[in-house]
Amino acid sequence: MIATASGRPSIIGRVLVLTAMLVSVALSILTCSDESAPTFSSPAMGTVWEIRTSGVDDTLNAVIWNGQMYVTVGGTSIYTSPDARTWELRYTGAPGSLRDIVWTGSHFIAVGGHAILVSEDGVSWNLNTTAGLLNGVGANDTHAIAVGDSGLVLVSRDLQTWYRSIYAGDQLRAIVWAPDFRYAVGQDRRTGAFVLCGEDIVAHCTAFNMTLSYTRTSWYGSYRDLCPIDSVVILVGDGMRAIDRVGDQLVAVGNYGDAVVMRHAPTPWEPNRTIGGTYRTGLRGTLYGVTGAGNGCVAVGVRGTVVTSPPNRIR
């Protein structure tokens, strides 16, 4: 069921945004903290990759790990795997192409064209049809928010009823819950916000009583995905399609099968600090999704491709 609620833009606080370029990667930092960004010191991850045959023909757009299984979405279907090697079809026939998936801690949520699908176990899925194309979904303990084309925003507290809002007609691509993100409301400093990005937009919002409040930056570009790390949110665009935290590192994937490993993040005061290197996965095509899996990472992309790093670590 889709219900309607108003979403009124308002100015919440100051947002500092800095950019850094690495090869074809647009890397950006969004922070409201005066502290430096964290550094990453774990052994290299994402430098050597193994290509696996999934047996799936669809282009896979996103993948998530919940501690027990991988779930990936592509075309109108959903697949699961215990080891990122053998995949089983769990759902097919969604109204449109599925674009993103998130694990809330208790449920999987997949979104796409005219569709929101929810599952507790990754096996049985409940479909909620929507009007509009959804590109991204994020969740915390109390709310789930899906974002899409033409500024479409859907908010839910029970994963059954979704309240509809429109934000300024922007093309919204991704959203994430950032529990340590700090922002100001008047004289008050608060922690925890949903951060979203898209075409010429980076913003953060809070969801209370189904009403969204926004702070928008005056910063322009095409941003595809974002990932929180402590009080910082890192965004990727241009040649990169997805980013996720793997241990205390960040791994981004994108066009030409490229993977970028960020072991040292730029700080608000050092935008040109070393952020890692670009590595080839061996895939001649685009990777659209990546997830950290504790002892490694898994990325998915064109023609059902699944790549893992380090090789033979994901079992």
C-alpha positions, 0 to 999 in steps of 0.5 A: 500500500502506498500512502502520501505524506509531505516532504518539505525542504529545510536548511538544517546545517552546514555541510562540508564537501571536498573532492579528490580524483583518482584515474576515472574515479570521482571520490567525494567526502561529505562530513559535518564533523571537525574530526579527521577522516579515518585511516585504513591499515588492514592488509590489501583487499580487492587487489587480486580477484577471482571470476566465478560463473554464476549461471545467471544470464541477467546483469546483476545490479546489486549484492548484499551479505547478511552474515549467512547468505549473499542475495543479488538482484538483476533483471526481474529476479532475485538470487541467493548463494551461501558461498558466492559460487552456487546461486539459486533463483528465489524470485522472478517476475518483478514489474521492472528491473531490480536496482538495489538491495539492503539488509536491515538486520531483520529483513532484506529489501529490494527495489526497482521499477515499480516494485519493492520486495521484502523478505525475512529469509531471502527465500520468500518475498512479498511484492509491493507495487509502486508508481515510479522507478526506484534506484536505491534503498537504505534502512535503520532500526526504525525506517526504510527509505527508497529513492528514485527517478523524478525525486521519488522518495518512499518511506516506511516504518513497517515495510508494508505501508510506504509513504510517498514524497517528492523531492525537487524533481531530482534524479536520486540514485542511492541512499544510506543510513549513516549512524555517526554522521553529525549535523546541526539543527539550530544550536543543537548538534545531532548524530545519525542521518540518511544521506542520499545522492544522485544527479547534481545532488548530495543531501541528508535527511531525517525521517520522523513521523513520515516527514522528510527534512533535507539539507542540500549541498550546492555541489554538482555532479553525477553520483552513483553510490555512497558508503559511511565510515565513522562520521564521514560519508564517501561518494563515488561517481563517473567511472565507479558504480558502487562502494562498500566497506570491507573490514576497515577498507573501502572497495569501489567497483565500476566500468571496465571491471575496475576496482579501487581499494581505499586504504587511506581516506582523504581528510577534510584538510588533506583532499589529495592524500593517498587513497589507494590504487586501481586494480583489474578484476579481469572482467571486460565489462561493468561491475554494478554492485559490491558487498563486504563479507567479513573475510573478503568482498563480492562484486556483481555485474554484466552477464551474471558476472560474480567476482570475489577477492581475495581469490578462494577466500569466499567459500 
